[in-house]
């Protein structure tokens, strides 16, 4: 498996700095998927205590050589 992304790789923080809770919204679970194929139907939901303003999404993934890859997104919530 070259890349595995799970909900534990994401931290979602609301506009007041409170971490969002996660919960599943489907009975479909992620599965190992070869390059070029699709895993359809899996979803992850985040419950925000303070739903307005801007949320911050931090993503942290480790590659095959255990190198760390990080990204931060600030997204407006309307």
N, CA, C and O atoms as a CHARMM CRD file, in Angstrom:
* protein
*
  312
    1    1 UNK  N      0.85500  -1.15600   0.00000 PROA 1      0.00000
    2    1 UNK  CA     0.00000   0.00000   0.00000 PROA 1      0.00000
    3    1 UNK  C      0.91000   1.23200   0.00000 PROA 1      0.00000
    4    1 UNK  O      1.73800   1.38800   0.89700 PROA 1      0.00000
    5    2 UNK  N      0.76200   2.10000  -0.99500 PROA 2      0.00000
    6    2 UNK  CA     1.62100   3.27100  -1.11100 PROA 2      0.00000
    7    2 UNK  C      1.17400   4.43500  -0.23800 PROA 2      0.00000
    8    2 UNK  O      2.01300   5.19300   0.24700 PROA 2      0.00000
    9    3 UNK  N     -0.11300   4.59000  -0.02900 PROA 3      0.00000
   10    3 UNK  CA    -0.63000   5.72400   0.73800 PROA 3      0.00000
   11    3 UNK  C     -1.90400   5.30100   1.44800 PROA 3      0.00000
   12    3 UNK  O     -2.79900   4.71000   0.84500 PROA 3      0.00000
   13    4 UNK  N     -1.97300   5.60700   2.72300 PROA 4      0.00000
   14    4 UNK  CA    -3.18300   5.31700   3.49100 PROA 4      0.00000
   15    4 UNK  C     -3.57400   6.58000   4.23600 PROA 4      0.00000
   16    4 UNK  O     -2.77600   7.12500   4.99800 PROA 4      0.00000
   17    5 UNK  N     -4.78300   7.04600   4.02400 PROA 5      0.00000
   18    5 UNK  CA    -5.29000   8.24200   4.69200 PROA 5      0.00000
   19    5 UNK  C     -6.50400   7.83200   5.51400 PROA 5      0.00000
   20    5 UNK  O     -7.43800   7.22200   4.99500 PROA 5      0.00000
   21    6 UNK  N     -6.48400   8.17000   6.79400 PROA 6      0.00000
   22    6 UNK  CA    -7.62900   7.85300   7.64600 PROA 6      0.00000
   23    6 UNK  C     -8.08000   9.10100   8.38300 PROA 6      0.00000
   24    6 UNK  O     -7.40800  10.13200   8.34900 PROA 6      0.00000
   25    7 UNK  N     -9.21400   9.00200   9.04500 PROA 7      0.00000
   26    7 UNK  CA    -9.74500  10.15900   9.77700 PROA 7      0.00000
   27    7 UNK  C     -8.81000  10.57500  10.90500 PROA 7      0.00000
   28    7 UNK  O     -8.84400  11.72900  11.33300 PROA 7      0.00000
   29    8 UNK  N     -7.98000   9.66300  11.39400 PROA 8      0.00000
   30    8 UNK  CA    -7.04200  10.01500  12.46200 PROA 8      0.00000
   31    8 UNK  C     -5.91700  10.92800  11.96200 PROA 8      0.00000
   32    8 UNK  O     -5.18500  11.50100  12.77000 PROA 8      0.00000
   33    9 UNK  N     -5.77200  11.06900  10.63700 PROA 9      0.00000
   34    9 UNK  CA    -4.76600  11.96300  10.05700 PROA 9      0.00000
   35    9 UNK  C     -5.23700  13.41300  10.02100 PROA 9      0.00000
   36    9 UNK  O     -4.45200  14.30500   9.70000 PROA 9      0.00000
   37   10 UNK  N     -6.49500  13.66100  10.34300 PROA 10     0.00000
   38   10 UNK  CA    -7.08600  14.99100  10.26400 PROA 10     0.00000
   39   10 UNK  C     -7.43400  15.52600  11.64600 PROA 10     0.00000
   40   10 UNK  O     -7.96100  14.79600  12.48600 PROA 10     0.00000
   41   11 UNK  N     -7.14200  16.78900  11.87800 PROA 11     0.00000
   42   11 UNK  CA    -7.60300  17.49900  13.07000 PROA 11     0.00000
   43   11 UNK  C     -8.41800  18.68300  12.56500 PROA 11     0.00000
   44   11 UNK  O     -7.93300  19.48500  11.76800 PROA 11     0.00000
   45   12 UNK  N     -9.64800  18.78500  13.03100 PROA 12     0.00000
   46   12 UNK  CA   -10.52700  19.88400  12.62500 PROA 12     0.00000
   47   12 UNK  C    -10.78700  20.73600  13.85600 PROA 12     0.00000
   48   12 UNK  O    -11.20300  20.23700  14.90100 PROA 12     0.00000
   49   13 UNK  N    -10.53200  22.03800  13.71400 PROA 13     0.00000
   50   13 UNK  CA   -10.62000  22.97300  14.83000 PROA 13     0.00000
   51   13 UNK  C    -11.59100  24.08600  14.44900 PROA 13     0.00000
   52   13 UNK  O    -11.45700  24.69500  13.38800 PROA 13     0.00000
   53   14 UNK  N    -12.57400  24.35200  15.31900 PROA 14     0.00000
   54   14 UNK  CA   -13.57300  25.36400  14.97300 PROA 14     0.00000
   55   14 UNK  C    -13.04300  26.77900  15.19600 PROA 14     0.00000
   56   14 UNK  O    -11.89900  26.96000  15.61200 PROA 14     0.00000
   57   15 UNK  N    -13.87500  27.77300  14.91800 PROA 15     0.00000
   58   15 UNK  CA   -13.46100  29.17700  14.95200 PROA 15     0.00000
   59   15 UNK  C    -13.05400  29.65800  16.34300 PROA 15     0.00000
   60   15 UNK  O    -12.36700  30.67200  16.46000 PROA 15     0.00000
   61   16 UNK  N    -13.46600  28.94700  17.40600 PROA 16     0.00000
   62   16 UNK  CA   -13.10300  29.32000  18.77100 PROA 16     0.00000
   63   16 UNK  C    -11.93600  28.49100  19.29700 PROA 16     0.00000
   64   16 UNK  O    -11.59200  28.58200  20.47500 PROA 16     0.00000
   65   17 UNK  N    -11.32200  27.67700  18.42500 PROA 17     0.00000
   66   17 UNK  CA   -10.18100  26.86400  18.82900 PROA 17     0.00000
   67   17 UNK  C    -10.53700  25.54100  19.46800 PROA 17     0.00000
   68   17 UNK  O     -9.68200  24.91400  20.09200 PROA 17     0.00000
   69   18 UNK  N    -11.78800  25.09400  19.32900 PROA 18     0.00000
   70   18 UNK  CA   -12.25300  23.83200  19.91800 PROA 18     0.00000
   71   18 UNK  C    -12.14000  22.71300  18.88400 PROA 18     0.00000
   72   18 UNK  O    -12.58500  22.86100  17.74600 PROA 18     0.00000
   73   19 UNK  N    -11.53600  21.58600  19.29400 PROA 19     0.00000
   74   19 UNK  CA   -11.41600  20.43100  18.40600 PROA 19     0.00000
   75   19 UNK  C    -12.80000  19.85900  18.09500 PROA 19     0.00000
   76   19 UNK  O    -13.63800  19.72700  18.98800 PROA 19     0.00000
   77   20 UNK  N    -13.03400  19.52300  16.83800 PROA 20     0.00000
   78   20 UNK  CA   -14.30800  18.93200  16.41800 PROA 20     0.00000
   79   20 UNK  C    -14.31300  17.44600  16.73500 PROA 20     0.00000
   80   20 UNK  O    -13.27100  16.79100  16.71200 PROA 20     0.00000
   81   21 UNK  N    -15.48700  16.92500  17.02900 PROA 21     0.00000
   82   21 UNK  CA   -15.67400  15.48900  17.24000 PROA 21     0.00000
   83   21 UNK  C    -15.95600  14.82800  15.89800 PROA 21     0.00000
   84   21 UNK  O    -16.52700  15.44500  14.99900 PROA 21     0.00000
   85   22 UNK  N    -15.54800  13.56100  15.77000 PROA 22     0.00000
   86   22 UNK  CA   -15.82300  12.82600  14.53400 PROA 22     0.00000
   87   22 UNK  C    -16.91100  11.79000  14.78000 PROA 22     0.00000
   88   22 UNK  O    -17.07800  11.28200  15.88900 PROA 22     0.00000
   89   23 UNK  N    -17.63900  11.49500  13.72100 PROA 23     0.00000
   90   23 UNK  CA   -18.59400  10.40000  13.75900 PROA 23     0.00000
   91   23 UNK  C    -18.83700   9.92100  12.34100 PROA 23     0.00000
   92   23 UNK  O    -18.70900  10.68200  11.38200 PROA 23     0.00000
   93   24 UNK  N    -19.18500   8.66500  12.22100 PROA 24     0.00000
   94   24 UNK  CA   -19.41900   8.06800  10.91200 PROA 24     0.00000
   95   24 UNK  C    -20.83200   8.38500  10.44600 PROA 24     0.00000
   96   24 UNK  O    -21.77000   8.40300  11.24300 PROA 24     0.00000
   97   25 UNK  N    -20.97600   8.63400   9.14900 PROA 25     0.00000
   98   25 UNK  CA   -22.29800   8.91200   8.59800 PROA 25     0.00000
   99   25 UNK  C    -22.71400   7.84000   7.59300 PROA 25     0.00000
  100   25 UNK  O    -23.70000   8.00400   6.87300 PROA 25     0.00000
  101   26 UNK  N    -21.97300   6.76500   7.54900 PROA 26     0.00000
  102   26 UNK  CA   -22.26100   5.69900   6.59800 PROA 26     0.00000
  103   26 UNK  C    -21.86400   4.35900   7.19400 PROA 26     0.00000
  104   26 UNK  O    -21.09400   4.29800   8.15300 PROA 26     0.00000
  105   27 UNK  N    -22.38900   3.29700   6.62600 PROA 27     0.00000
  106   27 UNK  CA   -21.98100   1.96100   7.06100 PROA 27     0.00000
  107   27 UNK  C    -20.87300   1.40700   6.16300 PROA 27     0.00000
  108   27 UNK  O    -20.39400   0.29200   6.37200 PROA 27     0.00000
  109   28 UNK  N    -20.47400   2.19000   5.16800 PROA 28     0.00000
  110   28 UNK  CA   -19.37500   1.79200   4.28800 PROA 28     0.00000
  111   28 UNK  C    -18.05300   2.17200   4.95400 PROA 28     0.00000
  112   28 UNK  O    -17.91500   3.28300   5.46400 PROA 28     0.00000
  113   29 UNK  N    -17.09600   1.27100   4.95400 PROA 29     0.00000
  114   29 UNK  CA   -15.80900   1.54000   5.57800 PROA 29     0.00000
  115   29 UNK  C    -14.72200   1.62600   4.52000 PROA 29     0.00000
  116   29 UNK  O    -14.81000   0.96700   3.48400 PROA 29     0.00000
  117   30 UNK  N    -13.68900   2.43900   4.77400 PROA 30     0.00000
  118   30 UNK  CA   -12.58900   2.52900   3.81200 PROA 30     0.00000
  119   30 UNK  C    -11.94300   1.16300   3.60400 PROA 30     0.00000
  120   30 UNK  O    -11.91200   0.33200   4.51100 PROA 30     0.00000
  121   31 UNK  N    -11.44300   0.95100   2.42500 PROA 31     0.00000
  122   31 UNK  CA   -10.75900  -0.30400   2.12400 PROA 31     0.00000
  123   31 UNK  C     -9.51800  -0.02500   1.30600 PROA 31     0.00000
  124   31 UNK  O     -9.43800   0.97900   0.59900 PROA 31     0.00000
  125   32 UNK  N     -8.55400  -0.91700   1.40500 PROA 32     0.00000
  126   32 UNK  CA    -7.33200  -0.76400   0.62700 PROA 32     0.00000
  127   32 UNK  C     -7.71600  -0.77000  -0.85400 PROA 32     0.00000
  128   32 UNK  O     -8.40700  -1.67300  -1.32500 PROA 32     0.00000
  129   33 UNK  N     -7.25900   0.24500  -1.57000 PROA 33     0.00000
  130   33 UNK  CA    -7.67200   0.44600  -2.95300 PROA 33     0.00000
  131   33 UNK  C     -6.44700   0.63300  -3.83100 PROA 33     0.00000
  132   33 UNK  O     -5.63200   1.51200  -3.55600 PROA 33     0.00000
  133   34 UNK  N     -6.29400  -0.16100  -4.87200 PROA 34     0.00000
  134   34 UNK  CA    -5.12200  -0.00700  -5.74200 PROA 34     0.00000
  135   34 UNK  C     -5.15900   1.29500  -6.53800 PROA 34     0.00000
  136   34 UNK  O     -6.22200   1.88200  -6.73600 PROA 34     0.00000
  137   35 UNK  N     -4.00200   1.73100  -6.98400 PROA 35     0.00000
  138   35 UNK  CA    -3.88700   2.94500  -7.79300 PROA 35     0.00000
  139   35 UNK  C     -4.78400   2.80000  -9.01200 PROA 35     0.00000
  140   35 UNK  O     -4.75700   1.77400  -9.69200 PROA 35     0.00000
  141   36 UNK  N     -5.58500   3.83400  -9.28900 PROA 36     0.00000
  142   36 UNK  CA    -6.49600   3.83200 -10.42800 PROA 36     0.00000
  143   36 UNK  C     -7.90500   3.38800 -10.08900 PROA 36     0.00000
  144   36 UNK  O     -8.82200   3.58800 -10.88500 PROA 36     0.00000
  145   37 UNK  N     -8.09900   2.78100  -8.90400 PROA 37     0.00000
  146   37 UNK  CA    -9.42800   2.33700  -8.48300 PROA 37     0.00000
  147   37 UNK  C    -10.01800   3.37200  -7.52900 PROA 37     0.00000
  148   37 UNK  O     -9.33900   4.32100  -7.13700 PROA 37     0.00000
  149   38 UNK  N    -11.28500   3.18600  -7.15900 PROA 38     0.00000
  150   38 UNK  CA   -11.97100   4.11700  -6.26700 PROA 38     0.00000
  151   38 UNK  C    -12.63400   3.35300  -5.13300 PROA 38     0.00000
  152   38 UNK  O    -13.12600   2.23900  -5.31300 PROA 38     0.00000
  153   39 UNK  N    -12.63500   3.97200  -3.96900 PROA 39     0.00000
  154   39 UNK  CA   -13.38500   3.47500  -2.82300 PROA 39     0.00000
  155   39 UNK  C    -14.53700   4.46100  -2.64400 PROA 39     0.00000
  156   39 UNK  O    -14.32300   5.59400  -2.21200 PROA 39     0.00000
  157   40 UNK  N    -15.74600   4.04000  -2.97000 PROA 40     0.00000
  158   40 UNK  CA   -16.89900   4.94700  -3.00500 PROA 40     0.00000
  159   40 UNK  C    -17.82400   4.66800  -1.82400 PROA 40     0.00000
  160   40 UNK  O    -18.02700   3.51800  -1.43200 PROA 40     0.00000
  161   41 UNK  N    -18.37800   5.73800  -1.26900 PROA 41     0.00000
  162   41 UNK  CA   -19.39400   5.59000  -0.23600 PROA 41     0.00000
  163   41 UNK  C    -18.89900   5.84500   1.16700 PROA 41     0.00000
  164   41 UNK  O    -19.71400   5.93400   2.08500 PROA 41     0.00000
  165   42 UNK  N    -17.60300   5.96700   1.37700 PROA 42     0.00000
  166   42 UNK  CA   -17.10800   6.23900   2.71900 PROA 42     0.00000
  167   42 UNK  C    -17.14500   7.73600   2.98300 PROA 42     0.00000
  168   42 UNK  O    -16.84700   8.54200   2.10100 PROA 42     0.00000
  169   43 UNK  N    -17.51500   8.09900   4.20700 PROA 43     0.00000
  170   43 UNK  CA   -17.61000   9.50700   4.59200 PROA 43     0.00000
  171   43 UNK  C    -17.19600   9.64600   6.04300 PROA 43     0.00000
  172   43 UNK  O    -17.25700   8.69000   6.81600 PROA 43     0.00000
  173   44 UNK  N    -16.77700  10.83800   6.40000 PROA 44     0.00000
  174   44 UNK  CA   -16.47500  11.16300   7.79000 PROA 44     0.00000
  175   44 UNK  C    -17.12400  12.49600   8.09800 PROA 44     0.00000
  176   44 UNK  O    -17.00400  13.43500   7.31100 PROA 44     0.00000
  177   45 UNK  N    -17.80500  12.59900   9.22200 PROA 45     0.00000
  178   45 UNK  CA   -18.46200  13.84400   9.61700 PROA 45     0.00000
  179   45 UNK  C    -17.75900  14.42000  10.84100 PROA 45     0.00000
  180   45 UNK  O    -17.20200  13.68600  11.65700 PROA 45     0.00000
  181   46 UNK  N    -17.79500  15.74200  10.95300 PROA 46     0.00000
  182   46 UNK  CA   -17.20500  16.44700  12.08300 PROA 46     0.00000
  183   46 UNK  C    -18.26800  17.31000  12.73100 PROA 46     0.00000
  184   46 UNK  O    -18.94600  18.08400  12.05500 PROA 46     0.00000
  185   47 UNK  N    -18.41400  17.17800  14.03500 PROA 47     0.00000
  186   47 UNK  CA   -19.36600  17.98300  14.78800 PROA 47     0.00000
  187   47 UNK  C    -18.66000  19.17900  15.39900 PROA 47     0.00000
  188   47 UNK  O    -17.74500  19.01800  16.20700 PROA 47     0.00000
  189   48 UNK  N    -19.08100  20.37800  15.01700 PROA 48     0.00000
  190   48 UNK  CA   -18.47700  21.60600  15.51700 PROA 48     0.00000
  191   48 UNK  C    -19.29300  22.17100  16.67800 PROA 48     0.00000
  192   48 UNK  O    -20.52100  22.22100  16.61100 PROA 48     0.00000
  193   49 UNK  N    -18.61600  22.59100  17.73000 PROA 49     0.00000
  194   49 UNK  CA   -19.28700  23.26600  18.84100 PROA 49     0.00000
  195   49 UNK  C    -19.65400  24.69200  18.42400 PROA 49     0.00000
  196   49 UNK  O    -20.73700  25.17900  18.74800 PROA 49     0.00000
  197   50 UNK  N    -18.74200  25.36100  17.69800 PROA 50     0.00000
  198   50 UNK  CA   -18.93900  26.73000  17.21800 PROA 50     0.00000
  199   50 UNK  C    -18.91800  26.69300  15.69000 PROA 50     0.00000
  200   50 UNK  O    -17.84900  26.83000  15.09700 PROA 50     0.00000
  201   51 UNK  N    -20.07700  26.51000  15.03100 PROA 51     0.00000
  202   51 UNK  CA   -20.10500  26.23400  13.59500 PROA 51     0.00000
  203   51 UNK  C    -19.86300  27.40400  12.64900 PROA 51     0.00000
  204   51 UNK  O    -19.71900  27.17300  11.44900 PROA 51     0.00000
  205   52 UNK  N    -19.80900  28.63800  13.11800 PROA 52     0.00000
  206   52 UNK  CA   -19.62700  29.77000  12.20600 PROA 52     0.00000
  207   52 UNK  C    -18.16700  30.14100  12.03700 PROA 52     0.00000
  208   52 UNK  O    -17.29600  29.59900  12.71900 PROA 52     0.00000
  209   53 UNK  N    -17.90400  31.06000  11.13400 PROA 53     0.00000
  210   53 UNK  CA   -16.55000  31.59100  10.94700 PROA 53     0.00000
  211   53 UNK  C    -15.67000  30.72300  10.07700 PROA 53     0.00000
  212   53 UNK  O    -16.08900  30.25400   9.01900 PROA 53     0.00000
  213   54 UNK  N    -14.45300  30.51500  10.52800 PROA 54     0.00000
  214   54 UNK  CA   -13.45500  29.75900   9.76200 PROA 54     0.00000
  215   54 UNK  C    -13.03500  28.54000  10.57400 PROA 54     0.00000
  216   54 UNK  O    -12.76100  28.65800  11.76800 PROA 54     0.00000
  217   55 UNK  N    -12.98300  27.37700   9.94200 PROA 55     0.00000
  218   55 UNK  CA   -12.42700  26.18600  10.59400 PROA 55     0.00000
  219   55 UNK  C    -11.02000  25.96300  10.06300 PROA 55     0.00000
  220   55 UNK  O    -10.68900  26.36300   8.94700 PROA 55     0.00000
  221   56 UNK  N    -10.20800  25.32300  10.87300 PROA 56     0.00000
  222   56 UNK  CA    -8.85000  24.96100  10.48000 PROA 56     0.00000
  223   56 UNK  C     -8.78600  23.44500  10.37800 PROA 56     0.00000
  224   56 UNK  O     -9.18800  22.73500  11.30000 PROA 56     0.00000
  225   57 UNK  N     -8.27800  22.95500   9.25300 PROA 57     0.00000
  226   57 UNK  CA    -8.10100  21.52200   9.05000 PROA 57     0.00000
  227   57 UNK  C     -6.60500  21.26600   8.93800 PROA 57     0.00000
  228   57 UNK  O     -5.94600  21.77500   8.03200 PROA 57     0.00000
  229   58 UNK  N     -6.07300  20.47200   9.86900 PROA 58     0.00000
  230   58 UNK  CA    -4.66700  20.09300   9.84400 PROA 58     0.00000
  231   58 UNK  C     -4.58100  18.63700   9.40600 PROA 58     0.00000
  232   58 UNK  O     -5.27000  17.77400   9.94800 PROA 58     0.00000
  233   59 UNK  N     -3.72700  18.37300   8.41900 PROA 59     0.00000
  234   59 UNK  CA    -3.54400  17.01400   7.90300 PROA 59     0.00000
  235   59 UNK  C     -2.08800  16.62600   8.11600 PROA 59     0.00000
  236   59 UNK  O     -1.17900  17.38800   7.78500 PROA 59     0.00000
  237   60 UNK  N     -1.87200  15.43800   8.66900 PROA 60     0.00000
  238   60 UNK  CA    -0.52900  14.93500   8.90800 PROA 60     0.00000
  239   60 UNK  C     -0.46600  13.47600   8.46600 PROA 60     0.00000
  240   60 UNK  O     -1.13900  12.61700   9.03500 PROA 60     0.00000
  241   61 UNK  N      0.34700  13.20400   7.44600 PROA 61     0.00000
  242   61 UNK  CA     0.45100  11.86100   6.87900 PROA 61     0.00000
  243   61 UNK  C      1.92900  11.48200   6.79700 PROA 61     0.00000
  244   61 UNK  O      2.77500  12.32100   6.48600 PROA 61     0.00000
  245   62 UNK  N      2.23000  10.22700   7.07600 PROA 62     0.00000
  246   62 UNK  CA     3.59000   9.72600   6.96800 PROA 62     0.00000
  247   62 UNK  C      3.72000   8.86600   5.71400 PROA 62     0.00000
  248   62 UNK  O      2.86200   8.02600   5.44100 PROA 62     0.00000
  249   63 UNK  N      4.78800   9.07500   4.95600 PROA 63     0.00000
  250   63 UNK  CA     5.04200   8.30700   3.73700 PROA 63     0.00000
  251   63 UNK  C      5.69400   6.96600   4.04700 PROA 63     0.00000
  252   63 UNK  O      5.91900   6.62600   5.20900 PROA 63     0.00000
  253   64 UNK  N      5.99100   6.21300   2.99900 PROA 64     0.00000
  254   64 UNK  CA     6.59200   4.88200   3.15300 PROA 64     0.00000
  255   64 UNK  C      7.91800   4.92400   3.89600 PROA 64     0.00000
  256   64 UNK  O      8.23100   4.01000   4.65900 PROA 64     0.00000
  257   65 UNK  N      8.69500   5.97000   3.68300 PROA 65     0.00000
  258   65 UNK  CA     9.97100   6.11000   4.36800 PROA 65     0.00000
  259   65 UNK  C      9.83900   6.81200   5.70300 PROA 65     0.00000
  260   65 UNK  O     10.83000   7.29700   6.25000 PROA 65     0.00000
  261   66 UNK  N      8.62900   6.87400   6.23600 PROA 66     0.00000
  262   66 UNK  CA     8.29100   7.52800   7.49700 PROA 66     0.00000
  263   66 UNK  C      8.55400   9.02800   7.48600 PROA 66     0.00000
  264   66 UNK  O      8.68500   9.64700   8.54200 PROA 66     0.00000
  265   67 UNK  N      8.63200   9.62000   6.27400 PROA 67     0.00000
  266   67 UNK  CA     8.74700  11.07200   6.19500 PROA 67     0.00000
  267   67 UNK  C      7.36200  11.67900   6.42800 PROA 67     0.00000
  268   67 UNK  O      6.34900  11.17200   5.94400 PROA 67     0.00000
  269   68 UNK  N      7.35100  12.77700   7.18200 PROA 68     0.00000
  270   68 UNK  CA     6.10500  13.42200   7.57400 PROA 68     0.00000
  271   68 UNK  C      5.70300  14.46200   6.53500 PROA 68     0.00000
  272   68 UNK  O      6.52600  15.27000   6.10300 PROA 68     0.00000
  273   69 UNK  N      4.43200  14.43600   6.13700 PROA 69     0.00000
  274   69 UNK  CA     3.85600  15.41400   5.21600 PROA 69     0.00000
  275   69 UNK  C      2.72200  16.11200   5.95100 PROA 69     0.00000
  276   69 UNK  O      1.83300  15.45800   6.49600 PROA 69     0.00000
  277   70 UNK  N      2.75400  17.44900   5.96500 PROA 70     0.00000
  278   70 UNK  CA     1.74300  18.21600   6.67900 PROA 70     0.00000
  279   70 UNK  C      1.12300  19.27800   5.78100 PROA 70     0.00000
  280   70 UNK  O      1.77100  19.80400   4.87700 PROA 70     0.00000
  281   71 UNK  N     -0.13900  19.58200   6.04700 PROA 71     0.00000
  282   71 UNK  CA    -0.82200  20.67600   5.36100 PROA 71     0.00000
  283   71 UNK  C     -1.84500  21.27100   6.32600 PROA 71     0.00000
  284   71 UNK  O     -2.41900  20.56100   7.15100 PROA 71     0.00000
  285   72 UNK  N     -2.06400  22.57600   6.21400 PROA 72     0.00000
  286   72 UNK  CA    -3.06900  23.26100   7.02200 PROA 72     0.00000
  287   72 UNK  C     -3.97000  24.04900   6.08900 PROA 72     0.00000
  288   72 UNK  O     -3.49400  24.77800   5.21900 PROA 72     0.00000
  289   73 UNK  N     -5.27500  23.89800   6.27300 PROA 73     0.00000
  290   73 UNK  CA    -6.25800  24.60100   5.45600 PROA 73     0.00000
  291   73 UNK  C     -7.15700  25.41500   6.37000 PROA 73     0.00000
  292   73 UNK  O     -7.58600  24.91900   7.41200 PROA 73     0.00000
  293   74 UNK  N     -7.44400  26.63200   6.00900 PROA 74     0.00000
  294   74 UNK  CA    -8.42000  27.45500   6.71600 PROA 74     0.00000
  295   74 UNK  C     -9.61700  27.63400   5.77700 PROA 74     0.00000
  296   74 UNK  O     -9.49100  28.17800   4.68000 PROA 74     0.00000
  297   75 UNK  N    -10.77400  27.16400   6.23600 PROA 75     0.00000
  298   75 UNK  CA   -11.95600  27.10600   5.38000 PROA 75     0.00000
  299   75 UNK  C    -13.11700  27.86800   6.00600 PROA 75     0.00000
  300   75 UNK  O    -13.45500  27.63600   7.16700 PROA 75     0.00000
  301   76 UNK  N    -13.73700  28.78400   5.24400 PROA 76     0.00000
  302   76 UNK  CA   -14.89900  29.50600   5.77100 PROA 76     0.00000
  303   76 UNK  C    -16.11100  28.57300   5.86200 PROA 76     0.00000
  304   76 UNK  O    -16.36200  27.75800   4.97600 PROA 76     0.00000
  305   77 UNK  N    -16.84600  28.72200   6.95800 PROA 77     0.00000
  306   77 UNK  CA   -18.07400  27.94700   7.15300 PROA 77     0.00000
  307   77 UNK  C    -19.22000  28.93900   7.19500 PROA 77     0.00000
  308   77 UNK  O    -19.23800  29.86200   8.00900 PROA 77     0.00000
  309   78 UNK  N    -20.18900  28.72700   6.29100 PROA 78     0.00000
  310   78 UNK  CA   -21.28300  29.69500   6.18700 PROA 78     0.00000
  311   78 UNK  C    -22.56500  29.27700   6.75600 PROA 78     0.00000
  312   78 UNK  O    -23.53600  30.03200   6.71100 PROA 78     0.00000
